[in-house]
Amino acid sequence: MPELPEVETLARGLQARVAGRRIVSVTLRQTDFMDDPVAIEQELPGRTIERIERFGKFMLLRLTAGEEPPEKNATESPRPSRGQRGHREKNGKRTASEKAAGVEGIPPGKNQARDDGDGTESSTSRENERALLVHLGMTGNLAPHFAGQPLAKHTHATFALDDGRELRYVDPRRFGRMAYLAGETLAAELHRFGADPLLVTAEEFAERIRGSKARIKALLMDQSVLRGVGNIYADESLWKAKIHPAQQGAQLKRDETDRLLAALQKILQKAIEMRGSSISDFVDAEGLAGDYQQRHKVYARDGKKCFRCGKTIRWMVVAGRSSHFCPLCQRAPRRLTGRRKKAKRAGRVGRSKR
Ligand SMILES: [Zn+2]
């Protein structure tokens, strides 16, 4: 599953390639991973993609208010608040199709001065923030294509852009999520998530980790504690910081959480530099694979030698996920050591298969 470095790589690529483009029309196919496909179809046409941001493990395509100047609304029935679904039935469909019809045939870029940068939106922009949230799940990808290019299999959403290209969402397994969110709904959604590991201070990180009896591996991956870290970067940073994945957060000392955060940040930054880890077919907005998987020290290296001490890397299930670690560099918590010995006598430990 793409984690922070992969999503960051993709978001940067999209920012460079499609930011500033207006969405002309939307075509959806399989929609079972979308919160409200009708809202996506109705709300996106006519809006400009202001910028693409990573938030935790997903992307936010920040969208403008749309292209209708506010004065125009006075002559019509009041424009419905886009966050309120009840109004949409009355007005949304017509508005969307009108908008789509309006922008077709207009040369790329010609229509932009009307809705972009004229400041009419700024006073109410907080409440009127809107975005398309895209979570890639296991196998999702969002990338621009020329409209003439044949559709790849498993293309579930196509956003036609005003320059003739199409932003296409392809996802064979559909474990991802797509949602149009605005105003309060958007704010509430983002509020559920913890700190960004690249921005969090050592102080706050220590508080979040040491305040819990959950295992450190689980805490690192808990998106309400820290947003963006998954299995790969949790394992890698724990190995680098020499902390066992089954250690309880509350039992870590302050110098250990400091070490862990430093390791995590260093690894994430290096991974972003190397355009992420290409596990399960991850590619960026240009279709290029990442290289960081070549730097993995423990992830999926069970049975191989530890780069630091030469001991054989093992794995165990922590927090429901296979966790890779060096049994010598990353000392097991005492409780676990006892259990392990018992299990070993019963012949339940030592079989190495992921
Ligand atoms: Zn080792």
Boltz pocket constraint, residues with backbone or C-beta under 6 A from the ligand:
constraints:
  - pocket:
      binder: B
      contacts: [[A, 306], [A, 307], [A, 308], [A, 309], [A, 310], [A, 311], [A, 326], [A, 327], [A, 328], [A, 329], [A, 330]]
      max_distance: 6.0
